[in-house]
Amino acid sequence: MEEGTGDLIIKYSMKWLKMSKLKEYDYVIIGAGITGSTTAYFLSKYSNSILIIDKNEKVAFGASGAAGAFLSPLLGKPNKLKDLISQSLKFSTTFYKKINSQSFKNDGICRIPKNDGDKEKFDSYKPYMDFEYFELNDGYFFNVGSWINPLEVCELLTKDIQKKMKYDVVSIVQNNESWILNSEIKTKNLILCTGANTKLIKEEYLDIRAVWGQKIDLSTTTNVNMNYHKECSISKAIKSDERNLYKVSVGATHHRFNNDKNLDLDDEYSKFYTKDIMNNDTSKLINLANDILKLDDVKVNDIKIGARASSSDYFPMIGRLIDSKKSFEKFPHLLNGTHIKENMLISIDNLYVLNGVGGRGFVLSPYLANELVENIINNKKIDEDISTYRLFKRWAKKQKNN
């Protein structure tokens, strides 16, 4: 029996593990945000032995809860990222309708250029639009645009999934073909949907960076008649129980710190940043919203903030993790920049990730989760542009001088 693989955190002796009574599952998913929730949903089509774990008390409590949760196209000239977003947007729009989400509002969205330079860019993108649109006032209205409530949709996706909430996983140990979590839970397959908090695994090529996002829920006497996006996003108004008041959400993604790789999001250091961002940006978000549409008699009802996980190249990453140490031992010429096919490298058995969805988690996650589950269950090949392999390949080439 090996002590561990891929520099995973190990804190408990194997002797104690044998003495513990372990609860066993076929699949354990760590992280109950939109990536973990959609993964659990698609896995439930194949298995009823699934456990989803989260350190928070509710699903969608972290970055997913702080998401504006708008679904809109990526504008631009053709490129691989735009193609992925468009494909995912089509998939997720159909998906949210299919699961009968009560909060899913496919009312369209008006995208407004930030300035004259941005307007010129928008005009240059017209021949390359992937979705129908029409010009509206100073912006462009896309019928495909939607909004969703993060908590409602994650609760819906996981309503039939066994959960263990307010549970912090501090140790994962590989034991033959299984994984042991905190000496208490045993699973055949472990799926990490932990977003910006990557403390459970130390593979350096898994380059996840935290981009802090904020959402504020407001009440206003202004009836916002559609979803908007400029420098921030505003949701279409929902009538409040209070007379002449409406509820709207305003959200944005920003603030990337240089020192946030592998950030422990529970420590006081990150809480300092969270408080700082929350205090400084609430008024800024309201001002940005007013630049789109004047909101009268504004009252802030709730503020949510979270660190959204982004990769160095802005693409997500899904699939098995490659064991860099063992792969280098088997193929030392990797250090010379030699290209090795993915299927020849040594991966960590039965360990998977879905991460790096950034500020488009509610667009990307249904599509990516389905791709990951089809890979796990039916061995469907994952496109290299979204696989963990692409990150390992780039990172390996840089190790020669290290």
Helices and strands as residue ranges (DSSP letters): H 14-19, E 23-30, H 34-43, E 50-54, E 70-71, H 80-98, E 109-111, H 116-125, G 126-128, E 133-136, E 139-142, E 146-147, H 150-157, E 162-165, E 172-175, E 178-181, E 185-192, E 208-220, E 227-229, E 233-234, E 238-239, E 246-256, H 268-292, E 299-311, E 317-322, H 324-330, G 332-336, G 342-344, E 347-355, G 358-360, H 361-378, G 384-386, H 388-397
